[in-house]
Amino acid sequence: MSAVCRKLRAGPVRSRFDDAWGGSTYGFDVWAGHPHEDEVRTLLARERGRLSDLRQRVDAHNAQHPRPPDSTRVLYDCGQTVVDDEAPRGADDNRDNP
């Protein structure tokens, strides 16, 4: 939520791949037998694994080194929802919103 508020305060800007803050929503239409179905459906689990590993490494480093007064806290939000074919699609269905 803080990323959305920060983007709104910044005014009309477009997200870039190298942004340090912001967010994107991506929608994927897949079905049984689709060549990318498993990759899409396991996206959250894979990202959680990567994020957990990174947090453990950062925490281990921080335990050995004091945090300087000018340190920065980075918050990363991620989520996934699976919508079945029977759910209605509307204007809020962001297929690709980089």
Secondary structure in CASP SS format (residue, H / E / C, confidence):
PFRMAT SS
TARGET T0000
AUTHOR 0000-0000-0000
METHOD secondary structure of the structure
MODEL  1
M C 1.00
S H 1.00
A H 1.00
V H 1.00
C H 1.00
R H 1.00
K H 1.00
L H 1.00
R H 1.00
A H 1.00
G C 1.00
P C 1.00
V C 1.00
R C 1.00
S C 1.00
R C 1.00
F C 1.00
D C 1.00
D C 1.00
A C 1.00
W C 1.00
G C 1.00
G C 1.00
S C 1.00
T E 1.00
Y E 1.00
G C 1.00
F C 1.00
D C 1.00
V C 1.00
W C 1.00
A C 1.00
G C 1.00
H C 1.00
P C 1.00
H C 1.00
E H 1.00
D H 1.00
E H 1.00
V H 1.00
R H 1.00
T C 1.00
L H 1.00
L H 1.00
A H 1.00
R H 1.00
E H 1.00
R H 1.00
G H 1.00
R H 1.00
L H 1.00
S H 1.00
D H 1.00
L H 1.00
R H 1.00
Q H 1.00
R H 1.00
V H 1.00
D H 1.00
A H 1.00
H H 1.00
N H 1.00
A H 1.00
Q H 1.00
H C 1.00
P C 1.00
R C 1.00
P C 1.00
P C 1.00
D C 1.00
S C 1.00
T C 1.00
R C 1.00
V C 1.00
L C 1.00
Y C 1.00
D C 1.00
C C 1.00
G C 1.00
Q C 1.00
T C 1.00
V C 1.00
V C 1.00
D C 1.00
D C 1.00
E C 1.00
A C 1.00
P C 1.00
R C 1.00
G C 1.00
A C 1.00
D C 1.00
D C 1.00
N C 1.00
R C 1.00
D E 1.00
N E 1.00
P C 1.00
END
